Amino acid sequence: MSVDGAQLWTLNQRLLAVVLDACTGELAELGLETKELFVLAEVEASPYPAEIATALLLPKASVTVYVRNLVAKGFIRREIDEADLRRHRLVLTAQGTEARDRSLAALAAEYDRRLARVTPRTAPSCGASFRRCSRPHESMVTSLPGEPLLVSAVTA
């Protein structure tokens, strides 16, 4: 079976768009726009705006706007970083944690509804394939927990 990478990319983008569109109402009820949710969901892993921009592949200026909006909505707050007093780190508020969790639950429920169309036999391999494909290119290890270790060669 031949795999058309462009077609898979297109189908993935379509799935993302459909899921996000289905969740727009719930996000609006929580006071979030789609990209604000992604920024909010990244704050704990990447507490600095520049790190968020890198992790989400967003322009720094856009992240600044989303952060400003999220601060104004009371979802995150800025704190001075004790390790470097020149920097501000972002911290989720209780309201932000609740909004993030409810939003991610809505996204997960919609994905689950769509994944129900995949047979139980093929669902695990589908998930494993997505995890492999979403790793950075520099990653040498290509196996997942419970699988044989596969190391790929780096080509220059």
Secondary structure, DSSP 8 states (H G I E B T S, - for coil): ----HHHHHHHHHHHHHHHHHHHHHHHHHTT--HHHHHHHHHTTT--SHHHHHHHHT--HHHHHHHHHHHHHTTSEEEEE-TT-TT-EEEEE-HHHHHHHHHHHHHHHHHHHHHHTTS-TTTHHHHHHHHHHHTS-TT--B---TTS---B-----
